[in-house]
Amino acid sequence: MSRPTFWLMVVPSVLLAALFLLAPGALTRRLGLRDPRSTTLARCLGVRQVAVLAAFVRRPASTRLWMFVGEDVMDVALSLLLLRGRPPARGARRAALAVAAGLTVADLLITVLARRSRLPDGARRAPLR
């Protein structure tokens, strides 16, 4: 796997993990979530982010990139649930959904391109023309 691919996947994940773990209360308040369980959920998402990062960084491989895509799909689903029926801070929730969807598309694109650039035996394919 190339270094740019590695860093394109790792850096956003580190930033998200830091946000979820270092400022879960501020994040949930910004999203208009007042229930104390929301802060706990944010911390759990940060722990999940760190677990995926640890598994990937320990043994980076293009097949493990799918972990990031799966994680993003979960975040989109959670964002959709947050948008239901809570009018205050709806704009912040929509922004969270947009970020989650954008990261999902980016991670999916990076993953597909990384997988296509390698043959099963590790040999490089010829570039597309």
N, C-alpha and C positions, 0 to 999 in steps of 0.2 A: 504494500500500500504506500502511496506517495505521502510525503510530508505535508503538502498542502491539504490533501484529503483528511489526514489525521488531525491537523489543527483546525480545519473547518468544522469538524465534528466535536472536538474536545473543548475548544475555547468557549463557545456558547453554552455548553453543558456546565462548565466550571462556573460561569457567570450566573446561570440559573440556580445551581446548587448553592452558591454563596447567597443569593437573594433569598431563597427559601429557608436557609439555615440561619443566616445572620439577621434578617429583618422580617420574620414571618408575620409579626403583629402589624408592622407598617404596611406590608403588602396586603394583608387581608382587610385592613381598614380602608386602604385606597380602593379596594374592590367593593367596599360597602358591606363587608361581611362582619357582623358584630358578634356572632356566636363564638365563644372561646374554642369550640371544636374546630373552627376554621383555621386557627393558628396551629393547632395540633396537626391538621391535615397538611398545611403548608410545610411544617417540619418533616412530616412523613414523605412528602414529595421531594424534599431536599435529600433525605436519606436514600430514597430510590434513585435519585440522580447520581449520587455519589457511588452507589452500588453498581450502576450501569457503567459509569466512568472507570471504576476500579477493574471491572471485568474486561473492559475494552483496552485500557492502558496496559494491563498486565499481559495480555496476548492480543495485540491489534491484528485484526484480519478483516478482510472485506466482508466475510460472512457475519461478523459481529456488528457490522454497521446496522443491520436490521434491528438490533436492540434499540437504537436511537429512534428509528422509525416507529416501532411499537410503543415506545415511551411517548412519542409525540402524539400518536393516535389517542392514547389514554388522556393526554392533556387537552386535546380538542374536545373529546367527549365530556370531560369535567367542565371545560369552559362553557359548553352548550348547556349543561345542567345549571351552571351559575347564572346564565342569562334568563332562565325561566322565572317569571313572577316576582322579580325584585327590582322595582323601578329606580330607587336611588343608586347612583354610581353605575348606571347601565352603560354609559360611555366607556368607563374603565373596564367593564367586563367585556364589552365588544372589542376593545383594544387588546385585552388578554387573549380573546379568541383569535383575533387577527394575527397576533404574534405566534400563538400555538400553531395555527394553520400555515403560516409562512415558514416556520421552522420544520413542520412536517413535510411540506413540499421541497424545501431545500435539502433536508436529510434524505428524502426519498430519491431525489435527483442525484445527489452525491453517491448514494449507495448503488443505484442502478449503473451509473457511469463507472464506479470503481469495479463493480462485478463484470461489466462488459469489457473492461480494459485488460482482463486476465483470462487466460484459458485455464481449464482445470489443472493442468500440470504446472502452472505458474508462468508459462511463456506469455510474452506480450503479443497482443493481436495487432494487426496493421491498423493504422488510424483510418477512420471513416472518411470517405471523400465525397 
